[in-house]
Amino acid sequence: MSLMKVHPSETSELQEQVLLLKRKKNAVILAHYYQEPAIKRVADFVGDSLELAKKAAQSSADIIVFAGVHFMAETAKILNPERKVLLPDLNAGCSLADSCEPENFKKFIDQHPDHVVVTYINCSAEIKTMSDFVCTSSNAEKVINAIPLDKKIIFAPDKNLGNFLIEKTGREMLLWNGACLVHEAFSIDKLLTLHKKYPSASIIAHPESESHILKVASYIGSTSGLIKHIAESDKKSFIVATEAGILYDMQEQFPEKTIIPAPAKENNSCACSECAYMKMNNLEKLYKCLKNETPEIKLEKEIIEKAALPIHRMLELSN
């Protein structure tokens, strides 16, 4: 049965069971903004990739349950090699991470040995082992600016974020040809039509979006950056170009403001862009995951040690 069809009392009962198990097992639940509301309500921390990476690094829990996608849970395991890290659905992947296959990426960087390799956190643990720096959309500009000007840079896997950073930093970078299907799903024509309907609304976008979307945005930032912008803006309405899961948090935090999803190219149930991988997790899977302590994220020691180096460099720059 889909959780969306579960009676509210059953949802509340499941949430209570999750909270009981969490206390009993000394577990911490980290949830990405794109998760469904029922999961976010039982999470200890809700945030974007950078915030959750920091929380994972600071965790003292015996068990870390990562309600997100596979690369996020891998990052938590890399930062907490001695702790048990669980993911409610092991098939919750990422189209962007999948666009950068380790064997092909290894050939790519071998062809450019004089380049510093910067990878967006949305990649596999194996890709991170080949990196000099990891970054998130929150700190990518800071990471790029920390690299000496005489150094050439490879940026992977997101070409849209890479192009945005080239424009922001003025640095030339060699880009891997990867992208997030969710953030490439926005329709510029529909967006402009929607803006005509709401002319006073401010268009805000995540930098994983395509350049034609970013060009019409009044603000571009990470998921947490978008929330902060709404909090500080005098504007009363916003058209938001990022995964639709964040809209719930925005509307809950700013009930006096109007939050409108940017329209997708395809006609779907919500006319917005949703990550099917993020939505693979649900409250029932979270409960079973914590109860049975599986699926567990397991990585080889060598991968953990190599992948930890560029992540720690990122965290040091972010502190």
RODREN-784633 format. One record per residue (C-alpha): residue number from 1; y, z, x. Coordinates in pm, 1 decimal, decimal comma. Each point is the difference from the previous one (the first is absolute). Layout:
BEGIN
+-----+----------+----------+----------+
! num !       c2 !       c3 !       c1 !
+-----+----------+----------+----------+
! NUM !        Y !        Z !        X !
...
+-----+----------+----------+----------+
# end
This chain:
BEGIN
+-----+----------+----------+----------+
! num !       c2 !       c3 !       c1 !
+-----+----------+----------+----------+
!   1 !      0,0 !      0,0 !      0,0 !
!   2 !    344,4 !    -85,6 !    129,6 !
!   3 !    214,7 !    303,5 !     64,7 !
!   4 !    280,1 !   -160,9 !   -201,2 !
!   5 !   -220,1 !     46,7 !   -310,3 !
!   6 !    -94,5 !    360,2 !     72,5 !
!   7 !    138,1 !    257,4 !   -243,8 !
!   8 !    292,4 !    201,2 !    145,4 !
!   9 !   -200,0 !    323,8 !    -29,3 !
!  10 !   -280,8 !   -152,6 !    208,6 !
!  11 !    254,2 !   -107,9 !    261,0 !
!  12 !    141,6 !    354,6 !     12,1 !
!  13 !   -349,2 !    145,6 !     34,3 !
!  14 !    -80,3 !   -235,8 !    288,6 !
!  15 !    327,9 !     90,4 !    168,8 !
!  16 !    -83,3 !    370,7 !    -30,2 !
!  17 !   -342,5 !    -63,3 !    153,0 !
!  18 !    160,0 !   -189,4 !    288,7 !
!  19 !    242,0 !    287,4 !     63,8 !
!  20 !   -286,0 !    253,2 !     -5,4 !
!  21 !   -207,3 !   -205,8 !    243,3 !
!  22 !    301,4 !    -49,6 !    224,5 !
!  23 !     52,7 !    375,4 !     34,2 !
!  24 !   -372,0 !     74,3 !     36,2 !
!  25 !    -49,3 !   -255,4 !    277,8 !
!  26 !    334,4 !     47,4 !    177,9 !
!  27 !     84,3 !   -362,1 !    -63,7 !
!  28 !    333,0 !   -181,0 !     -4,0 !
!  29 !     67,0 !   -304,8 !   -217,3 !
!  30 !    239,0 !   -263,2 !    133,8 !
!  31 !    105,4 !   -265,1 !   -252,5 !
!  32 !    196,6 !   -317,5 !     54,9 !
!  33 !    285,5 !    -78,2 !   -239,2 !
!  34 !   -200,3 !   -295,1 !   -136,1 !
!  35 !   -276,0 !    220,7 !   -141,8 !
!  36 !    -29,7 !     65,2 !   -372,5 !
!  37 !    199,8 !    297,4 !   -140,2 !
!  38 !   -312,3 !    206,9 !    -81,1 !
!  39 !    -89,5 !      6,5 !    371,3 !
!  40 !    353,5 !     67,7 !    120,4 !
!  41 !     20,4 !    307,6 !   -224,1 !
!  42 !   -285,3 !    172,4 !    187,5 !
!  43 !    104,8 !   -113,0 !    347,8 !
!  44 !    141,5 !    241,8 !    254,6 !
!  45 !    222,6 !   -272,2 !    139,6 !
!  46 !    116,7 !   -331,6 !   -144,5 !
!  47 !    177,5 !   -242,2 !    228,6 !
!  48 !     12,7 !   -328,5 !    188,6 !
!  49 !   -201,3 !    -89,3 !    310,1 !
!  50 !    225,1 !    182,0 !    248,2 !
!  51 !     27,5 !    321,6 !   -200,0 !
!  52 !   -373,6 !     11,6 !    -61,8 !
!  53 !    -79,9 !    -75,6 !    364,5 !
!  54 !    214,1 !    299,8 !     96,7 !
!  55 !   -170,4 !    221,8 !   -260,4 !
!  56 !   -340,1 !   -111,7 !    126,0 !
!  57 !    100,5 !     87,1 !    356,4 !
!  58 !    118,3 !    345,6 !   -110,0 !
!  59 !   -299,7 !     79,6 !   -218,7 !
!  60 !   -197,8 !    318,8 !     51,0 !
!  61 !   -237,6 !    -67,4 !   -289,0 !
!  62 !   -373,4 !    -35,5 !     55,1 !
!  63 !     -7,9 !   -310,4 !   -219,9 !
!  64 !    264,7 !   -270,7 !    -41,8 !
!  65 !    -29,9 !   -211,8 !   -312,9 !
!  66 !    213,4 !   -311,3 !     29,5 !
!  67 !     80,7 !   -157,1 !   -334,2 !
!  68 !    114,0 !   -334,3 !    129,7 !
!  69 !   -165,8 !   -290,5 !    176,7 !
!  70 !   -242,2 !    -26,5 !    290,5 !
!  71 !    245,2 !    -42,3 !    290,4 !
!  72 !    189,1 !    312,7 !   -113,5 !
!  73 !   -315,7 !    210,9 !     -3,2 !
!  74 !    -91,7 !   -142,3 !    342,1 !
!  75 !    340,8 !    109,1 !    130,6 !
!  76 !    -62,0 !    351,4 !   -132,1 !
!  77 !   -336,8 !      6,3 !    178,5 !
!  78 !    154,6 !   -125,3 !    325,2 !
!  79 !    254,2 !    283,0 !    -14,4 !
!  80 !   -262,9 !    256,8 !   -105,2 !
!  81 !   -322,6 !    -99,9 !    179,1 !
!  82 !   -163,9 !    339,7 !    -52,6 !
!  83 !     68,8 !     15,5 !   -373,9 !
!  84 !   -187,1 !   -162,9 !   -284,6 !
!  85 !    206,5 !   -280,8 !   -155,2 !
!  86 !    -95,6 !   -134,8 !   -341,3 !
!  87 !    110,1 !   -307,6 !   -195,8 !
!  88 !    -73,8 !     -5,7 !   -377,7 !
!  89 !   -107,0 !   -366,3 !     10,7 !
!  90 !   -116,3 !   -145,5 !    331,6 !
!  91 !     73,0 !   -351,5 !   -129,5 !
!  92 !    370,1 !     73,8 !    -37,7 !
!  93 !    120,0 !   -240,7 !    266,4 !
!  94 !    324,8 !   -184,5 !     70,3 !
!  95 !     78,2 !   -372,1 !    -15,1 !
!  96 !    244,3 !     37,1 !    290,6 !
!  97 !   -250,2 !    184,6 !    221,6 !
!  98 !   -264,4 !   -259,7 !    -89,4 !
!  99 !    233,4 !   -278,2 !    117,5 !
! 100 !    -32,7 !    123,6 !    359,6 !
! 101 !   -360,7 !    -31,6 !    113,1 !
! 102 !    -67,0 !    183,3 !    331,0 !
! 103 !   -180,9 !   -282,0 !    180,1 !
! 104 !    276,4 !   -252,4 !    -74,5 !
! 105 !    275,3 !    248,9 !     80,7 !
! 106 !   -161,9 !     77,9 !    335,8 !
! 107 !      9,6 !   -372,2 !     87,3 !
! 108 !    363,5 !    -16,3 !   -112,6 !
! 109 !    120,7 !    284,2 !    222,5 !
! 110 !   -212,0 !   -120,9 !    292,5 !
! 111 !    197,0 !   -325,9 !    -17,7 !
! 112 !    323,9 !    199,0 !     45,2 !
! 113 !    -82,2 !    272,1 !    255,0 !
! 114 !    364,7 !     66,2 !     87,8 !
! 115 !     87,3 !    117,9 !   -353,8 !
! 116 !     32,2 !    354,6 !   -135,5 !
! 117 !   -218,5 !     22,0 !   -311,0 !
! 118 !    153,2 !    170,2 !   -304,3 !
! 119 !   -214,2 !     26,7 !   -311,1 !
! 120 !     98,1 !    107,1 !   -347,5 !
! 121 !   -206,8 !    299,4 !   -110,8 !
! 122 !   -155,9 !   -219,6 !   -272,2 !
! 123 !   -282,1 !   -113,8 !    229,6 !
! 124 !   -348,0 !    112,0 !     95,5 !
! 125 !    -80,0 !    264,2 !    260,3 !
! 126 !   -138,6 !   -273,5 !    225,8 !
! 127 !    332,7 !   -187,5 !     -9,8 !
! 128 !    180,7 !    323,7 !     87,2 !
! 129 !   -212,6 !     32,3 !    315,1 !
! 130 !    155,2 !   -326,4 !    124,0 !
! 131 !    356,2 !    121,8 !    -64,3 !
! 132 !    267,1 !    153,4 !    219,1 !
! 133 !    189,4 !    133,0 !   -300,8 !
! 134 !    -76,2 !     48,4 !   -368,2 !
! 135 !    284,7 !      8,5 !   -251,0 !
! 136 !     63,0 !     42,6 !   -371,2 !
! 137 !    266,5 !   -168,3 !   -208,4 !
! 138 !    199,4 !    324,7 !     27,4 !
! 139 !     18,2 !      0,5 !    379,8 !
! 140 !    -72,5 !   -360,8 !    102,1 !
! 141 !    360,1 !    -70,1 !    100,5 !
! 142 !     10,3 !    316,5 !    212,1 !
! 143 !   -326,7 !    -95,1 !    172,7 !
! 144 !    119,8 !   -353,9 !     78,7 !
! 145 !    332,6 !    130,0 !    132,7 !
! 146 !   -185,4 !    243,0 !    228,4 !
! 147 !   -166,0 !   -287,8 !    186,7 !
! 148 !    197,9 !   -118,1 !    307,8 !
! 149 !    192,1 !   -323,1 !    -53,7 !
! 150 !   -180,4 !   -175,4 !    282,7 !
! 151 !   -336,2 !     45,5 !   -172,0 !
! 152 !   -147,2 !   -268,5 !   -225,6 !
! 153 !   -147,9 !    119,9 !   -329,6 !
! 154 !   -293,7 !    -92,5 !   -219,7 !
! 155 !     36,4 !    134,3 !   -354,5 !
! 156 !   -295,3 !     10,3 !   -239,2 !
! 157 !   -131,7 !    -34,1 !   -260,0 !
! 158 !    289,3 !    -41,0 !   -249,3 !
! 159 !    209,5 !   -312,8 !     59,7 !
! 160 !    249,0 !     95,4 !   -273,6 !
! 161 !     72,1 !    340,8 !    150,1 !
! 162 !      6,6 !   -169,7 !    340,9 !
! 163 !    263,5 !   -252,7 !   -108,0 !
! 164 !    204,8 !    280,1 !   -154,7 !
! 165 !    -13,6 !    192,9 !    329,7 !
! 166 !    101,4 !   -306,6 !    201,3 !
! 167 !    309,7 !    -26,4 !   -218,0 !
! 168 !     73,9 !    373,4 !     18,0 !
! 169 !    -54,6 !     51,8 !    373,3 !
! 170 !     86,3 !   -341,8 !    141,9 !
! 171 !   -323,3 !      8,2 !    201,3 !
! 172 !   -219,1 !   -305,0 !     35,9 !
! 173 !   -355,2 !     79,7 !   -102,3 !
! 174 !   -325,7 !   -188,5 !    -17,8 !
! 175 !   -133,5 !     58,0 !   -352,1 !
! 176 !   -354,2 !     13,3 !   -128,8 !
! 177 !    -36,1 !   -204,5 !   -319,2 !
! 178 !    -98,7 !    277,2 !   -241,7 !
! 179 !    141,8 !    119,5 !   -330,7 !
! 180 !    -49,5 !    240,4 !   -289,7 !
! 181 !   -109,3 !   -181,7 !   -316,4 !
! 182 !    177,6 !    258,9 !   -214,8 !
! 183 !    337,7 !    -48,4 !    166,7 !
! 184 !    -35,0 !   -377,3 !      7,9 !
! 185 !    -63,5 !     -6,4 !   -374,6 !
! 186 !    364,1 !     32,0 !   -107,9 !
! 187 !    164,1 !   -299,8 !   -163,4 !
! 188 !    353,4 !    -74,7 !    119,6 !
! 189 !     71,4 !   -212,3 !   -307,9 !
! 190 !   -114,0 !    272,4 !   -239,7 !
! 191 !    186,1 !    260,3 !    204,6 !
! 192 !    329,2 !   -189,1 !    -24,0 !
! 193 !    -53,3 !    -53,0 !   -372,4 !
! 194 !    -69,2 !    370,4 !    -42,9 !
! 195 !    314,5 !     85,7 !    193,9 !
! 196 !    204,2 !   -214,3 !   -237,9 !
! 197 !   -138,8 !    213,2 !   -282,2 !
! 198 !     92,9 !    318,4 !    191,4 !
! 199 !    303,7 !   -107,0 !    207,3 !
! 200 !    100,4 !    356,9 !     84,2 !
! 201 !   -344,7 !     80,3 !    142,8 !
! 202 !    -38,1 !     25,1 !    376,7 !
! 203 !   -290,4 !   -196,8 !    151,8 !
! 204 !   -186,2 !    208,5 !    258,1 !
! 205 !   -304,3 !   -116,8 !    195,7 !
! 206 !   -269,1 !     97,7 !    247,3 !
! 207 !     19,8 !   -198,1 !    328,7 !
! 208 !   -355,9 !   -130,9 !    -47,7 !
! 209 !    150,9 !   -229,1 !   -265,7 !
! 210 !     73,6 !   -364,6 !     76,8 !
! 211 !    335,9 !    -92,3 !    153,4 !
! 212 !    138,0 !   -164,1 !   -316,4 !
! 213 !    -53,1 !    330,6 !   -184,6 !
! 214 !    162,2 !    200,6 !    280,2 !
! 215 !    303,7 !   -231,1 !      5,8 !
! 216 !     95,4 !     96,1 !   -355,9 !
! 217 !    -68,3 !    372,4 !     47,5 !
! 218 !    289,4 !    239,8 !     37,0 !
! 219 !   -225,6 !    249,7 !    178,6 !
! 220 !   -321,5 !    -49,2 !    201,5 !
! 221 !   -213,0 !    293,7 !    102,7 !
! 222 !   -333,0 !    180,4 !     13,1 !
! 223 !   -147,2 !    157,6 !   -311,1 !
! 224 !    161,8 !    336,1 !     74,9 !
! 225 !    316,9 !   -183,8 !    102,7 !
! 226 !     19,2 !   -166,1 !   -341,4 !
! 227 !    -27,4 !    338,7 !   -172,0 !
! 228 !    268,1 !    149,0 !    226,0 !
! 229 !    228,4 !   -295,8 !    -70,3 !
! 230 !    -28,8 !     48,5 !   -376,8 !
! 231 !     75,0 !    370,5 !     43,8 !
! 232 !    316,1 !    -69,7 !    198,1 !
! 233 !    123,5 !   -307,0 !   -189,6 !
! 234 !    267,6 !      5,3 !   -270,5 !
! 235 !   -183,9 !   -283,7 !   -173,6 !
! 236 !   -172,2 !     80,3 !   -328,5 !
! 237 !   -265,0 !   -272,7 !     -4,0 !
! 238 !   -228,6 !   -156,0 !    261,8 !
! 239 !   -235,0 !   -296,1 !     18,2 !
! 240 !   -271,5 !    107,2 !    243,6 !
! 241 !   -202,9 !   -249,3 !    207,7 !
! 242 !   -298,9 !    196,8 !    123,2 !
! 243 !   -338,2 !    113,6 !   -132,2 !
! 244 !     33,3 !    120,9 !   -357,9 !
! 245 !   -157,7 !    341,8 !     65,2 !
! 246 !    327,9 !    128,7 !    140,5 !
! 247 !    183,4 !    -61,7 !   -327,5 !
! 248 !   -158,1 !    309,4 !   -154,3 !
! 249 !    136,6 !    221,8 !    278,5 !
! 250 !    342,7 !   -160,5 !    -20,0 !
! 251 !     26,1 !     43,2 !   -375,8 !
! 252 !   -128,6 !    357,5 !     19,3 !
! 253 !    249,1 !     94,1 !    272,3 !
! 254 !    292,8 !   -187,1 !   -156,0 !
! 255 !    -44,2 !     11,9 !   -380,1 !
! 256 !    366,8 !    -81,3 !    -49,5 !
! 257 !    -36,2 !   -332,4 !    181,7 !
! 258 !   -162,0 !   -325,2 !   -110,9 !
! 259 !   -283,6 !   -120,5 !    223,3 !
! 260 !   -113,2 !   -360,7 !    -52,5 !
! 261 !   -297,9 !   -163,1 !    177,9 !
! 262 !     69,8 !   -326,6 !    180,6 !
! 263 !   -198,4 !   -275,5 !   -175,8 !
! 264 !   -312,4 !   -152,6 !    149,1 !
! 265 !    -71,5 !   -372,6 !     24,5 !
! 266 !   -311,3 !     31,6 !   -213,2 !
! 267 !     -2,0 !    127,7 !   -353,7 !
! 268 !   -192,9 !    325,6 !     -3,3 !
! 269 !    -21,6 !    312,2 !   -213,5 !
! 270 !    313,1 !    164,0 !    135,3 !
! 271 !    186,0 !   -310,5 !    126,0 !
! 272 !     38,2 !    188,1 !    328,6 !
! 273 !   -192,5 !      7,2 !    326,1 !
! 274 !   -282,6 !    251,0 !     35,7 !
! 275 !   -240,0 !     62,4 !    288,0 !
! 276 !   -353,2 !    -30,7 !   -135,7 !
! 277 !   -129,4 !    188,5 !    305,1 !
! 278 !    225,6 !    300,1 !    -61,0 !
! 279 !   -111,1 !      8,7 !   -362,4 !
! 280 !   -368,8 !     15,6 !    100,7 !
! 281 !     46,9 !    374,4 !     43,4 !
! 282 !      8,3 !    210,5 !   -316,4 !
! 283 !    -18,7 !    366,1 !    -93,0 !
! 284 !   -373,7 !     -4,8 !    -70,0 !
! 285 !    -73,4 !   -156,1 !    340,0 !
! 286 !    228,6 !    255,3 !    163,9 !
! 287 !   -191,9 !    283,6 !   -167,4 !
! 288 !   -342,6 !   -137,9 !     99,3 !
! 289 !    122,7 !    -69,7 !    351,9 !
! 290 !    111,6 !    359,8 !     47,2 !
! 291 !   -306,3 !    144,2 !   -172,3 !
! 292 !   -253,3 !   -201,8 !    202,4 !
! 293 !    212,8 !    -33,5 !    316,1 !
! 294 !    -58,2 !   -372,4 !     11,9 !
! 295 !     93,2 !   -283,6 !     70,9 !
! 296 !     95,6 !    124,9 !    345,3 !
! 297 !    201,2 !   -194,5 !    256,6 !
! 298 !   -188,0 !    -20,3 !    328,5 !
! 299 !    130,2 !   -160,7 !    318,2 !
! 300 !   -138,6 !    -25,2 !    351,3 !
! 301 !    152,0 !    243,2 !    249,3 !
! 302 !    127,3 !   -281,9 !    223,5 !
! 303 !    183,2 !   -167,4 !   -289,8 !
! 304 !    156,3 !    331,2 !   -104,2 !
! 305 !    125,1 !     71,6 !    352,2 !
! 306 !    145,3 !   -348,6 !     55,9 !
! 307 !    155,5 !    -28,4 !   -346,2 !
! 308 !    158,1 !    346,0 !     26,2 !
! 309 !    223,0 !    -99,3 !    294,2 !
! 310 !    231,8 !   -248,9 !   -180,9 !
! 311 !      7,8 !    220,5 !   -312,2 !
! 312 !    113,2 !    301,8 !    201,6 !
! 313 !    266,9 !   -214,4 !    168,8 !
! 314 !    126,2 !    -87,7 !   -349,0 !
! 315 !     -0,8 !    363,0 !   -115,7 !
! 316 !    189,2 !    110,1 !    313,0 !
! 317 !    269,5 !   -260,0 !    -72,5 !
! 318 !     16,9 !    110,0 !   -365,0 !
! 319 !     52,3 !    369,7 !     70,3 !
+-----+----------+----------+----------+
# end
